[in-house]
């Protein structure tokens, strides 16, 4: 069981002294060791036998690649090296890059980020802004989070001893893990909840417990003891306190907290059913623990953990391989003399024959059922041989775990005996080389840095390309959005939708707690839905904010009412004498509007969706938005819901909110159409429910992360251009920003870049902007035609024209969600209050979709009314077309009427 969340890293900097040897078993239970290459043999010799202690090896840049591979093959969990040429040689999950301020720019390269699992930073100081810049850079990596280990360059006692406390204060911004020399650690039980020094040492128990956070009022931590005596088996649910955890770490015996006795529960203290704790692991949220334990009571596994007699686990009897092993051990001790089972254990040749027989039958099996059956038989006899020799699944697991650490694999040639028996030729007998990859020649210099920033003082800049020199493949890549694959997102969203659809409010509540982080929802009496009228206390606003909302509401309503007025009148057309067709609008009765929360509260989105629903006279309007941790909703959103006639507010966000509105629950009304932007998960959920005929729910469009494309020529004002780019970049790390420059001189582009950097540094969401701008683009175009062509292919959500006579370009724009014309038309005005709607198609869907409007909340019904003369004139045409399509029933519907009218059709 490897450690996934590291509370601290114990640095064996200069060997292990006699007084420090007693530390090693306790540390091995909770944290990895960092060992310099030269000290690996002597340190490993001192680690407790069978402790499965995890260790990282500290290398220098001159360590040969072959030595690195050998270290990993021999059991090192990870290697720590300043050498970036190891990327691609060492698996990314096992390489930690050692950096200092002078080499920090390596993190700007996405290839570097993709090829490592963590960074170990040598730092002279613990300034939050500096350390935060490393965390910001690491967060740009895709996939799993990257750890940040921090090692003080100074060995001064005051620096080392106060490092963990300093980092704890930076938990939210830096998320760093202390690397602490062994000489500064002790097993003394700490007297503080924070990692404070005692007698010139840091307690490893306090270092561990201070990395936890309880979400319970009693401060306890749910704990799952897992038996490692066979296949890892969960034994039950108990609770731990800081004191019980400390006692467990130092003693090696399981100590829990008894809520009934309100004190420590030392497992086996009276019964003798002891548990040796081999490993304590922290879960990903740092609020629960797993104890890997080995039962050592007088009756071994029979002592069990559960109070139910002869039951090892509180979750019920064991099954599968663990149960089979227990059965075989029992039969070895109790099988009658001369029985078949006894013979298996006492006659090696019989057991050998059965193993070879079952292996042969497995090789011959072809159907899935037969393969499974023969594999089960082979495993039975193989495990019988293990039990007969005193070997268990625990021992087999350890071998597999050791092999899993190997980077070099055996070639796997077939042995000569079997080559001859099976008549294999040479090509069939040769295995696949699975060893270490071919070692590349070390680079003469580090890989070039990309544009992503590292330190807080680094320039915030986009990536730059020139269309005149890009290849067709590169140009195509520039048109793509930097988003996760839809299949991966859909796989994550599907179980969320299923949970809400099948379990209703129960599933929704669970997801609100888990994904929306709403602790208030843990109370079953907490209502997930608020119904109108909403209490005045929930929408208390300052007069300034209320006035601004009222003005925006007025402008948006005027523009959308004008759309409604155009649609209000019925369209009536006589297509030919006696044939009258009409078209009229009706509101969609039940609509759902989704207002994102995430990194920013968006009352503007509530306006953009609720106002047209109100104008269209939709009879039931449901608004869903993520709640705060205390369950409350932004007062701005509640006020908007009140003035726009929203009937109910669902306190849920993400895919779970979409599913609740699409299918309905006990308290969430089902809707007919869902509107609103959101992240990739919201978009995937909307697409999923819209394609499920069982939901009967439509959507406005597949709207996702915000994006803007700006076209700028020689008339542009650099400060205006930069501000428009940043206005979109601050939405989220997945926002896409593109600037097309039209024959701009280098000096103007440089001025825009300078404005991007200086303005960004003055904004409160600069950390988000660093990430989104690093993935955004400045693309140089030779002329306006090239820029317009690229823009139409990109089909942006927002298009801003900083050009000469910008309105003259409108006839050339074929694809865009909304266009902002000229230097005095910032996109922000459209976002909030100009009157147009800001819910617009993204991902390039502006090629097929329009933005939300009043029409989006309407459906159109057509009528046709034929007079007698009209049917006589049109009937023969319909008969002819129906006959051509072979649809006799369609033809008959006309013919029977014409015959009734006295016309006998020629057959």
C-alpha positions in Angstrom: 0.0 0.0 0.0 1.9 3.0 -1.3 1.6 6.5 0.3 -0.3 8.8 -2.0 -0.7 11.9 0.2 2.6 12.7 1.9 2.4 14.6 5.3 6.2 15.3 5.2 9.4 13.9 3.7 12.1 12.6 6.1 15.5 13.6 4.8 18.3 11.2 5.7 20.9 13.9 5.0 24.0 12.5 6.6 23.3 9.0 7.7 21.4 7.6 10.7 22.9 8.1 14.2 22.3 5.6 17.0 19.8 7.9 18.6 17.8 8.2 15.4 17.4 4.5 14.7 14.3 4.3 16.9 12.7 6.9 14.6 12.8 4.8 11.5 9.9 2.3 12.2 7.5 5.1 13.2 8.3 7.2 10.2 8.0 4.2 7.9 4.4 3.8 8.9 3.4 7.3 7.7 5.9 8.9 5.3 8.6 8.2 2.8 12.3 8.7 3.3 14.5 10.9 1.1 18.0 9.2 0.9 21.1 10.5 -1.0 22.4 7.9 -3.4 25.6 7.3 -1.4 23.6 6.5 1.7 21.1 4.1 0.2 22.8 0.8 1.2 23.6 1.8 4.8 20.1 3.3 5.4 18.2 0.4 3.9 20.1 -1.9 6.2 18.7 -0.1 9.2 15.1 0.0 8.1 12.8 -2.5 9.9 12.5 -5.9 8.1 9.3 -6.4 6.2 8.3 -2.7 6.8 7.7 -2.0 3.1 9.2 1.4 3.9 9.0 3.8 0.9 12.1 5.7 -0.1 13.0 8.3 -2.6 16.7 8.5 -3.9 18.3 11.9 -4.1 20.5 12.1 -7.2 22.8 14.7 -8.8 22.9 15.7 -12.4 25.9 13.4 -13.2 24.1 10.1 -12.2 24.0 7.8 -15.2 20.6 6.9 -16.6 21.5 3.2 -16.2 22.1 3.7 -12.5 18.7 5.5 -12.1 17.0 2.6 -13.8 18.8 0.1 -11.5 17.6 2.1 -8.4 14.0 1.9 -9.5 14.3 -1.8 -10.3 15.7 -2.4 -6.8 12.7 -0.8 -5.0 13.1 2.9 -4.9 9.6 4.4 -5.1 10.8 7.6 -6.8 14.0 9.4 -7.7 14.7 13.1 -7.2 17.0 14.7 -9.7 17.9 18.1 -11.2 18.4 16.4 -14.6 15.5 17.1 -17.0 17.0 14.6 -19.5 15.5 11.8 -17.3 12.1 12.8 -18.7 11.0 10.0 -21.0 13.6 7.6 -19.5 11.9 7.4 -16.0 8.2 6.9 -15.8 6.6 10.3 -15.0 4.9 8.9 -11.8 8.3 8.1 -10.3 10.3 11.2 -11.2 10.6 14.3 -9.0 12.5 17.2 -10.5 14.8 19.1 -8.1 14.7 22.9 -8.8 16.0 26.1 -7.4 15.3 29.7 -8.4 17.9 29.5 -11.1 16.3 26.5 -12.8 12.6 27.4 -12.1 11.9 28.3 -15.7 11.9 24.6 -16.6 8.4 24.5 -15.3 7.3 26.7 -18.1 7.7 23.8 -20.5 4.5 21.6 -20.7 6.7 18.6 -21.6 8.5 19.0 -18.3 5.2 19.2 -16.4 3.9 16.1 -18.2 7.0 14.1 -17.4 7.2 14.5 -13.6 5.1 13.7 -10.6 6.4 16.4 -8.3 9.0 19.1 -7.7 11.5 19.4 -4.9 12.3 23.0 -4.4 15.5 24.2 -2.7 14.5 27.6 -1.4 16.4 30.3 0.6 13.1 31.8 2.0 9.5 31.0 2.6 7.9 34.0 1.0 4.3 33.1 0.1 4.3 35.0 -3.2 7.4 33.2 -4.5 6.3 29.7 -3.4 2.8 30.3 -4.7 4.2 30.9 -8.2 5.6 27.4 -8.2 2.2 26.0 -7.2 0.6 28.1 -10.0 3.0 26.6 -12.5 2.5 23.1 -11.3 -1.3 23.5 -11.5 -1.0 24.0 -15.3 -0.1 20.3 -15.6 -2.9 18.2 -17.0 -4.2 15.1 -15.2 -3.1 14.2 -11.7 -2.0 16.9 -9.3 1.8 17.5 -9.0 3.3 17.6 -5.5 5.5 20.4 -4.3 8.2 19.4 -1.8 10.1 22.3 -0.1 13.5 22.0 1.3 15.2 25.0 3.1 18.6 25.7 1.8 19.6 26.9 5.3 20.2 24.3 8.0 19.7 26.9 10.8 17.6 25.4 13.5 15.1 28.2 13.6 14.5 28.0 9.8 14.0 24.2 9.8 11.9 24.1 12.9 9.5 26.8 11.8 9.2 25.6 8.1 6.2 23.3 8.6 4.2 25.9 10.5 4.9 28.5 7.8 3.8 26.1 5.0 0.6 25.2 7.0 -0.4 28.9 6.9 0.0 28.7 3.1 -2.1 25.6 2.7 -4.5 27.1 0.3 -2.0 29.0 -1.9 1.1 26.9 -1.9 0.0 23.4 -0.9 3.6 22.5 -0.1 5.1 19.5 1.8 8.1 20.0 4.1 11.3 18.1 3.6 12.8 17.8 7.1 16.3 16.4 8.0 16.1 13.4 10.2 18.1 15.1 12.9 15.3 17.5 13.5 12.6 14.8 14.0 11.4 13.0 17.1 8.7 10.6 18.2 7.8 12.7 21.2 4.1 13.1 21.4 3.3 16.7 20.4 1.6 19.1 22.7 0.3 21.3 19.8 -2.2 20.9 17.1 0.1 22.9 14.7 3.7 21.6 14.0 5.5 23.6 16.6 9.0 22.7 17.8 9.6 21.0 21.2 13.0 20.7 22.7 14.6 21.6 19.4 12.7 18.9 17.5 9.6 18.4 15.5 7.2 15.6 16.5 6.4 13.3 13.6 3.0 12.6 15.2 2.1 16.3 15.1 3.5 16.7 11.6 1.2 13.9 10.6 -2.0 15.0 12.4 -1.5 18.7 11.5 -1.9 17.7 7.8 -5.4 16.3 8.5 -8.6 18.3 8.7 -11.8 17.0 10.3 -15.2 18.0 9.0 -16.9 16.6 12.1 -17.9 18.6 15.1 -16.1 16.2 17.5 -12.8 16.6 15.5 -12.5 12.8 14.9 -11.3 11.1 11.7 -13.2 8.2 10.2 -10.7 5.3 9.9 -10.9 2.1 7.9 -8.7 -0.7 9.3 -7.6 -3.0 6.4 -6.3 -6.5 7.0 -3.1 -7.3 5.1 -2.9 -10.9 6.3 -4.2 -12.1 2.9 -5.9 -10.1 0.1 -6.4 -6.6 1.6 -9.8 -6.7 3.3 -11.6 -3.8 5.0 -12.5 -4.7 8.6 -14.9 -2.0 9.6 -15.3 1.7 10.4 -13.8 3.2 13.5 -12.7 6.7 14.5 -9.3 8.2 15.4 -8.4 11.2 17.4 -5.1 13.1 17.2 -4.0 11.4 20.4 -4.9 7.9 19.2 -3.1 8.5 15.9 0.0 9.6 17.8 -0.1 6.5 20.0 -0.5 4.3 16.9 2.4 5.9 15.1 4.8 5.6 18.1 3.8 2.1 19.3 3.0 0.4 16.1 -0.1 -1.1 17.6 -3.6 0.0 16.6 -5.1 2.6 18.9 -8.5 4.0 18.0 -10.9 6.4 19.7 -14.0 4.9 21.4 -16.9 7.3 21.2 -18.9 5.2 23.7 -16.2 5.3 26.3 -15.0 8.7 25.3 -11.4 7.7 25.3 -8.6 5.7 23.6 -9.3 2.2 22.6 -6.1 0.2 22.5 -7.0 -2.7 20.2 -6.4 -6.1 21.9 -5.3 -4.6 25.2 -7.6 -6.9 27.1 -8.6 -9.6 24.5 -5.1 -10.1 23.1 -6.5 -9.6 19.6 -3.7 -7.2 18.7 -3.2 -5.4 15.4 0.2 -4.4 14.1 -0.1 -1.2 12.1 2.1 -1.4 9.0 1.0 1.7 7.2 -1.3 4.7 7.8 -2.6 6.4 4.7 -4.4 9.7 4.4 -7.3 10.0 1.9 -7.3 12.6 -0.9 -9.4 15.1 1.2 -7.2 14.6 4.3 -10.3 14.0 6.4 -10.2 10.2 6.7 -7.6 7.5 7.3 -6.7 3.9 6.3 -4.8 1.6 8.7 -3.1 -1.3 7.1 -3.0 -3.9 9.9 -1.8 -7.4 10.6 -3.8 -9.4 13.2 -1.5 -11.0 15.7 -3.9 -12.3 18.4 -3.6 -15.7 19.9 -6.1 -17.1 17.3 -4.8 -15.0 14.4 -7.5 -14.2 11.9 -10.1 -16.1 14.0 -9.9 -13.3 16.5 -11.3 -11.1 13.7 -12.3 -7.5 14.2 -16.0 -7.7 14.3 -17.9 -8.5 17.5 -19.9 -11.1 15.6 -18.3 -14.5 16.4 -16.1 -16.0 13.7 -16.5 -13.0 11.4 -13.3 -11.2 10.5 -14.9 -8.1 9.0 -17.8 -6.0 10.2 -18.9 -5.8 6.5 -19.6 -9.5 6.4 -17.8 -12.7 5.5 -14.8 -12.5 3.2 -15.1 -13.9 -0.3 -12.9 -14.8 -3.3 -9.3 -15.5 -2.9 -9.1 -14.4 0.8 -11.9 -16.9 1.7 -10.2 -19.6 -0.4 -6.9 -19.1 1.4 -8.7 -19.3 4.8 -10.5 -22.5 3.7 -7.3 -24.2 2.5 -5.4 -23.2 5.8 -8.3 -24.7 7.8 -8.3 -27.9 5.7 -4.6 -28.3 6.0 -5.0 -28.5 9.8 -8.2 -30.5 9.9 -8.5 -32.6 6.8 -9.1 -36.3 7.6 -6.1 -38.6 7.1 -6.2 -40.2 3.7 -8.8 -37.7 2.3 -8.2 -36.1 -1.1 -7.5 -32.7 0.5 -5.0 -34.2 2.9 -3.3 -36.0 0.0 -2.9 -32.7 -1.8 -1.0 -31.2 1.1 1.1 -34.4 1.8 1.8 -35.8 -1.6 3.8 -33.2 -3.7 3.6 -35.3 -6.9 -0.2 -35.4 -6.8 -0.4 -31.7 -6.4 2.2 -31.2 -9.1 0.1 -33.3 -11.5 -3.0 -31.3 -10.7 -1.3 -28.0 -11.3 0.1 -29.1 -14.6 -3.3 -30.6 -15.6 -5.2 -27.4 -14.8 -2.6 -25.3 -16.5 -2.9 -27.4 -19.7 -6.7 -27.1 -19.6 -6.5 -23.4 -19.1 -4.3 -23.2 -22.2 -6.9 -25.2 -24.2 -10.0 -23.3 -23.0 -11.6 -21.0 -25.6 -14.9 -19.6 -24.3 -15.0 -17.0 -21.6 -16.8 -19.3 -19.2 -14.3 -22.1 -19.7 -11.3 -19.8 -19.3 -12.7 -18.4 -16.1 -13.5 -21.9 -14.8 -10.1 -23.3 -15.6 -8.3 -20.3 -14.2 -10.2 -20.8 -11.0 -9.1 -24.5 -10.8 -5.5 -23.6 -11.4 -5.6 -20.8 -8.8 -7.1 -23.3 -6.3 -4.2 -25.8 -6.7 -1.6 -23.1 -7.0 -2.8 -21.7 -3.7 -2.9 -25.1 -2.2 0.8 -25.5 -3.0 1.5 -22.1 -1.3 -0.4 -23.0 1.8 1.3 -26.4 2.0 4.7 -24.5 2.0 3.5 -22.0 4.6 3.2 -19.2 1.9 0.1 -17.0 1.7 -1.4 -14.4 -0.6 0.3 -11.8 1.5 3.6 -13.1 0.4 2.5 -13.4 -3.2 1.2 -9.8 -3.1 4.6 -8.5 -1.8 6.3 -10.2 -4.7 3.9 -8.6 -7.2 4.4 -5.2 -5.5 8.2 -5.5 -5.8 7.9 -6.4 -9.4 5.6 -3.5 -10.1 8.4 -1.2 -9.0 10.7 -2.6 -11.7 11.2 -0.4 -14.8 13.2 -3.2 -16.6 11.2 -6.2 -17.5 12.3 -9.7 -18.2 12.5 -10.6 -21.9 10.4 -13.7 -21.4 11.8 -16.2 -23.8 10.1 -19.6 -23.7 12.1 -22.3 -22.1 13.6 -25.0 -24.3 11.6 -27.8 -22.7 8.3 -26.1 -23.8 9.6 -25.0 -27.1 10.3 -28.7 -28.0 7.0 -29.9 -26.5 4.9 -27.4 -28.4 7.0 -27.4 -31.6 7.6 -23.7 -31.5 9.9 -22.1 -34.1 12.5 -19.6 -33.1 10.3 -16.5 -33.7 7.5 -17.9 -31.5 9.9 -18.8 -28.7 11.4 -15.3 -28.4 9.8 -13.1 -25.8 9.2 -9.3 -26.0 11.9 -7.1 -24.7 10.3 -5.2 -21.8 13.4 -3.6 -20.4 14.4 -0.1 -19.8 13.7 2.2 -22.8 16.6 3.1 -25.0 18.5 5.8 -23.2 18.5 9.1 -25.1 21.6 11.2 -25.4 21.5 13.8 -22.6 20.6 17.2 -24.0 23.3 19.8 -24.2 21.0 22.3 -22.5 17.6 22.2 -20.8 14.5 22.0 -23.0 13.3 25.5 -24.2 10.8 27.1 -21.9 7.3 27.9 -23.2 5.3 30.9 -22.3 3.8 29.7 -19.0 4.9 31.9 -16.1 6.5 30.6 -13.0 7.4 33.3 -10.5 4.9 36.0 -9.6 7.2 38.6 -11.2 7.4 36.7 -14.5 5.8 38.1 -17.6 2.2 37.0 -18.3 2.2 36.3 -22.0 0.3 34.4 -24.7 1.9 32.0 -27.1 2.7 33.7 -30.5 2.4 32.3 -34.0 2.7 33.7 -37.5 0.1 32.4 -40.0 2.5 33.0 -42.9 5.0 30.5 -41.6 2.7 27.9 -39.9 2.2 24.5 -41.5 -1.4 23.3 -42.3 -1.2 20.9 -39.3 -0.2 23.8 -37.0 -2.9 26.0 -38.3 -5.5 23.3 -37.7 -4.2 22.9 -34.1 -4.6 26.7 -33.5 -8.3 26.4 -34.4 -8.9 23.7 -31.7 -9.9 24.5 -28.1 -7.7 23.3 -25.3 -10.3 21.0 -23.7 -10.4 17.5 -22.3 -11.7 14.8 -24.6 -15.4 14.6 -24.6 -15.3 10.8 -24.0 -13.4 11.3 -20.8 -15.7 14.0 -19.6 -18.8 12.0 -20.5 -17.5 9.0 -18.6 -17.3 11.1 -15.4 -20.7 12.7 -15.9 -22.6 9.5 -16.7 -22.7 8.1 -13.1 -23.7 11.6 -11.8 -26.7 11.7 -14.1 -27.6 8.1 -13.3 -27.5 8.7 -9.6 -29.9 11.6 -9.8 -32.2 9.9 -12.2 -32.5 6.7 -10.2 -32.4 8.0 -6.6 -33.9 11.5 -6.9 -33.3 13.8 -4.0 -31.2 11.3 -2.1 -28.7 11.1 -4.9 -28.9 14.9 -5.5 -28.2 15.7 -1.9 -25.2 13.4 -1.8 -23.8 15.0 -4.9 -24.4 18.5 -3.6 -22.4 17.6 -0.5 -19.6 15.9 -2.5 -19.2 18.2 -5.5 -20.7 21.5 -4.4 -19.0 21.2 -1.0 -22.2 22.3 0.7 -21.8 21.1 4.3 -25.3 22.4 5.2 -26.8 19.7 2.9 -25.6 17.0 5.3 -28.6 18.0 7.5 -31.6 16.0 6.0 -33.9 18.8 6.8 -31.9 21.3 4.7 -34.2 22.0 1.6 -32.5 21.6 -1.7 -35.2 23.8 -3.4 -36.4 27.3 -2.5 -39.8 28.4 -3.7 -41.1 31.9 -4.4 -41.8 34.2 -2.8 -38.2 34.4 -1.6 -37.6 35.9 1.9 -36.3 39.6 1.8 -33.5 38.6 4.1 -32.0 36.4 1.3 -31.6 39.3 -1.1 -30.2 42.1 0.9 -28.2 44.4 -1.4 -26.5 47.7 -1.3 -28.5 50.5 -3.1 -25.6 50.8 -5.7 -25.7 47.1 -6.6 -29.5 47.1 -6.7 -29.6 50.1 -8.9 -27.1 48.6 -11.3 -29.1 45.3 -11.5 -32.3 47.3 -12.1 -30.7 49.2 -15.0 -29.3 46.1 -16.6 -32.7 44.4 -16.1 -34.4 47.3 -17.9 -32.0 47.3 -20.9 -32.1 43.5 -21.3 -35.9 43.5 -21.0 -36.3 46.2 -23.6 -34.1 44.4 -26.2 -35.8 41.0 -25.6 -39.3 42.5 -25.5 -38.6 43.9 -29.0 -37.8 40.4 -30.1 -41.1 39.2 -28.6 -43.0 42.0 -30.2 -41.7 40.9 -33.6 -42.8 37.3 -32.9 -46.1 38.2 -31.3 -48.1 38.7 -34.4 -49.3 35.7 -36.3 -47.8 35.0 -39.7 -50.6 34.2 -42.2 -49.9 33.3 -45.9 -52.2 32.0 -48.6 -49.8 29.9 -50.6 -52.4 29.2 -53.3 -56.1 30.0 -53.7 -57.9 28.2 -50.9 -54.8 27.1 -49.0 -53.9 29.3 -46.0 -50.8 28.6 -43.8 -50.0 30.3 -40.5 -47.3 30.3 -37.9 -47.5 31.6 -34.3 -45.4 31.5 -31.1 -46.2 29.9 -27.8 -43.9 29.9 -24.7 -42.2 26.7 -23.6 -44.1 26.1 -20.4 -41.4 24.7 -18.1 -37.8 26.0 -18.4 -34.7 25.5 -16.4 -31.9 28.0 -16.2 -28.4 27.2 -14.9 -26.3 29.9 -13.4 -22.7 28.8 -12.8 -20.9 29.4 -9.5 -17.4 28.0 -9.6 -14.7 30.6 -9.3 -17.1 33.6 -9.7 -20.7 34.3 -8.9 -22.5 35.3 -12.1 -25.7 37.3 -11.4 -25.4 38.6 -15.0 -26.2 35.1 -16.3 -29.3 35.0 -14.1 -30.5 38.2 -15.8 -29.6 36.9 -19.3 -31.6 33.8 -18.9 -34.5 34.7 -16.6 -35.4 38.0 -18.4 -36.2 36.4 -21.8 -38.0 33.5 -20.0 -40.2 36.2 -18.3 -40.7 38.1 -21.5 -41.7 34.9 -23.3 -44.3 34.2 -20.5 -42.9 30.8 -19.6 -45.3 29.5 -16.9 -42.7 27.7 -14.7 -39.1 28.9 -14.4 -36.6 26.9 -12.3 -33.2 28.4 -11.6 -30.3 26.1 -10.5 -27.0 27.5 -9.0 -24.3 26.1 -6.8 -24.9 26.9 -3.1 -22.3 28.3 -0.8 -20.8 25.9 1.9 -23.5 27.2 4.4 -26.2 26.5 1.8 -27.0 30.2 1.0 -27.3 31.6 -2.5 -25.8 34.9 -3.7 -28.3 37.6 -2.7 -27.8 39.2 -6.2 -29.1 36.0 -7.8 -32.0 35.7 -5.4 -33.0 39.3 -6.1 -32.9 38.7 -9.8 -35.0 35.5 -9.4 -37.5 37.6 -7.5 -37.9 40.4 -10.1 -37.9 38.0 -13.1 -40.6 35.7 -11.8 -38.5 32.6 -11.1 -40.7 30.0 -9.3 -38.0 27.9 -7.6 -34.3 28.0 -6.9 -32.4 24.6 -6.9 -29.4 24.7 -4.6 -27.2 22.5 -6.8 -24.5 23.0 -9.4 -22.7 21.0 -12.1 -24.0 17.9 -13.8 -26.2 17.0 -10.9 -28.2 20.2 -11.3 -28.7 19.6 -15.0 -29.8 16.0 -14.3 -32.2 17.1 -11.6 -33.9 19.6 -13.9 -34.0 17.2 -16.8 -35.6 14.3 -15.0 -37.1 15.9 -11.9 -36.9 14.7 -8.4 -39.2 14.7 -5.4 -38.6 18.4 -4.9 -37.0 19.6 -8.2 -39.6 20.3 -10.9 -38.9 18.6 -14.2 -38.3 21.1 -17.1 -38.8 20.9 -20.8 -35.7 22.9 -21.8 -32.4 23.8 -20.0 -30.5 27.0 -20.6 -27.2 28.3 -19.4 -23.4 28.2 -19.7 -21.0 26.1 -17.7 -17.8 24.2 -17.6 -17.1 21.0 -19.6 -19.0 18.9 -17.1 -22.2 21.0 -17.4 -21.9 21.0 -21.2 -21.5 17.2 -21.3 -24.5 16.7 -18.9 -26.7 19.0 -21.1 -25.7 17.1 -24.2 -26.3 13.7 -22.5 -29.8 14.6 -21.2 -30.8 16.1 -24.5 -29.9 12.9 -26.4 -31.8 10.8 -23.9 -35.4 10.4 -25.3 -36.4 9.4 -21.8 -35.7 12.8 -20.4 -37.8 14.7 -23.0 -35.5 17.7 -22.4 -34.1 20.1 -24.9 -31.1 22.4 -24.4 -30.2 25.8 -25.7 -26.8 25.0 -27.0 -23.6 23.2 -26.0 -22.1 26.2 -24.2 -18.8 25.7 -22.4 -15.8 27.7 -21.2 -15.8 31.3 -22.2 -13.7 32.5 -25.2 -12.9 35.7 -27.2 -11.3 36.5 -30.5 -10.0 40.0 -31.1 -9.0 41.4 -34.5 -6.7 44.4 -34.2 -5.2 46.6 -36.9 -3.0 49.7 -36.9 -5.8 51.8 -35.4 -6.0 49.8 -32.2 -5.3 51.1 -28.7 -3.0 48.5 -27.0 -4.5 49.1 -23.6 -8.1 48.5 -24.9 -7.0 45.3 -26.7 -5.3 43.9 -23.6 -8.2 44.7 -21.3 -10.6 42.9 -23.7 -8.4 39.8 -23.7 -8.1 39.8 -19.9 -11.8 40.2 -19.4 -12.3 36.8 -20.8 -9.1 35.2 -19.4 -10.3 35.9 -15.8 -13.4 33.7 -16.3 -11.5 30.5 -15.7 -8.3 28.5 -16.4 -10.0 26.9 -19.4 -11.0 30.2 -21.0 -9.6 30.7 -24.5 -8.2 34.0 -25.6 -7.1 34.7 -29.2 -5.7 37.9 -30.7 -5.4 38.2 -34.5 -3.0 41.1 -35.4 -3.4 42.5 -38.9 0.0 43.7 -40.3 0.9 45.2 -36.9 4.5 46.3 -36.3 6.5 44.4 -33.7 6.4 47.5 -31.5 2.6 47.6 -31.3 2.4 43.8 -30.5 5.0 44.4 -27.8 2.9 47.2 -26.4 -0.2 45.0 -26.3 1.9 42.2 -24.5 3.2 44.8 -22.0 -0.4 45.9 -21.3 -1.5 42.3 -20.8 1.2 41.8 -18.2 0.8 45.1 -16.3 -3.0 45.0 -16.3 -3.1 41.4 -15.2 -0.9 41.9 -12.3 -3.3 44.5 -11.0 -6.3 42.2 -11.1 -7.6 40.1 -8.2 -7.9 36.9 -10.4 -4.3 37.1 -11.6 -3.6 33.4 -10.7 -6.5 32.3 -12.9 -5.3 34.6 -15.7 -1.8 33.2 -15.6 -3.1 29.8 -16.4 -5.6 30.8 -19.1 -3.2 33.3 -20.8 -0.5 30.7 -20.9 -2.8 28.6 -23.2 -4.0 31.5 -25.3 -2.7 32.8 -28.6 -1.4 35.9 -30.5 -1.6 35.1 -34.2 0.0 37.4 -36.7 -2.0 37.8 -40.0 -0.7 39.5 -43.1 -3.9 41.2 -44.0 -7.6 41.6 -43.0 -8.8 38.9 -45.4 -6.5 36.3 -43.7 -7.7 37.4 -40.3 -11.4 37.3 -41.2 -11.0 33.8 -42.8 -9.3 32.5 -39.6 -12.0 34.0 -37.4 -14.8 32.5 -39.5 -13.2 29.1 -39.2 -12.6 29.5 -35.4 -16.3 30.7 -34.9 -15.7 32.5 -31.6 -18.2 33.1 -28.9 -17.2 36.7 -28.7 -15.6 38.6 -31.6 -14.2 42.1 -30.9 -13.2 44.4 -33.8 -10.5 46.9 -33.0 -10.2 48.0 -36.6 -10.6 50.9 -39.0 -14.3 51.3 -39.9 -15.1 48.1 -38.0 -18.8 48.1 -38.9 -17.8 47.7 -42.6 -16.5 44.2 -41.7 -19.8 42.9 -40.5 -21.0 41.6 -44.0 -17.8 39.4 -44.0 -18.4 37.8 -40.6 -20.2 34.5 -41.1 -19.6 32.8 -37.7 -19.7 34.4 -34.3 -21.8 34.4 -31.2 -21.8 38.1 -30.6 -19.8 40.9 -32.2 -18.5 44.0 -30.5 -17.9 46.7 -33.0 -15.2 49.4 -32.6 -12.9 50.5 -29.7 -15.7 51.8 -27.5 -17.7 48.5 -27.4 -16.0 46.4 -24.7 -17.3 42.8 -24.4 -18.1 43.6 -20.8 -21.0 45.8 -21.8 -22.6 42.8 -23.6 -21.9 40.6 -20.6 -23.8 42.8 -18.2 -26.1 45.5 -19.4 -26.2 46.6 -23.1 -29.3 44.5 -23.7 -28.0 41.6 -25.9 -27.7 38.2 -24.4 -24.4 36.9 -23.2 -25.3 33.2 -23.3 -23.5 32.3 -26.5 -22.2 29.2 -28.4 -18.6 28.2 -27.7 -16.3 25.4 -28.9 -16.9 26.6 -32.5 -20.6 25.9 -32.3 -21.3 29.5 -33.6 -21.2 27.8 -37.0 -24.5 26.1 -36.2 -26.1 27.8 -33.2 -27.3 31.3 -32.3 -27.0 32.8 -28.9 -29.9 32.7 -26.4 -32.7 35.1 -27.2 -36.4 35.5 -26.5 -37.0 33.1 -29.4 -35.1 30.4 -27.5 -37.9 30.3 -24.9 -40.6 30.0 -27.6 -41.8 27.3 -29.8 -43.6 27.9 -33.1 -46.7 26.2 -34.2 -47.9 26.1 -37.8 -51.5 25.7 -39.1 -52.9 24.9 -42.5 -56.5 25.3 -43.5 -57.8 24.3 -46.9 -61.2 25.3 -48.4 -63.2 23.0 -50.7 -61.7 24.7 -53.7 -58.3 24.6 -52.2 -58.4 20.8 -51.7 -59.7 20.3 -55.2 -56.7 22.3 -56.5 -54.0 20.8 -54.2 -55.3 17.3 -53.8 -54.1 15.9 -57.1 -50.6 17.2 -56.4 -50.5 15.4 -53.0 -51.9 12.2 -54.5 -49.2 12.2 -57.1 -46.3 12.8 -54.6 -47.7 10.2 -52.1 -48.0 7.7 -54.9 -44.4 8.3 -55.9 -43.3 7.6 -52.4 -45.4 4.5 -52.2 -47.4 5.8 -49.2 -50.9 4.7 -50.1 -52.4 5.8 -46.8 -51.3 9.3 -47.4 -52.8 9.3 -50.9 -56.0 7.7 -49.6 -56.5 10.5 -47.0 -56.9 12.9 -50.0 -58.6 10.6 -52.4 -61.4 9.7 -50.0 -62.3 13.3 -49.6 -62.2 14.1 -53.3 -64.4 11.1 -54.0 -66.8 12.2 -51.4 -66.9 15.6 -53.1 -68.0 13.8 -56.3 -64.8 13.6 -58.2 -63.9 10.1 -59.4 -60.2 9.9 -59.6 -58.7 8.1 -62.5 -57.0 5.0 -61.2 
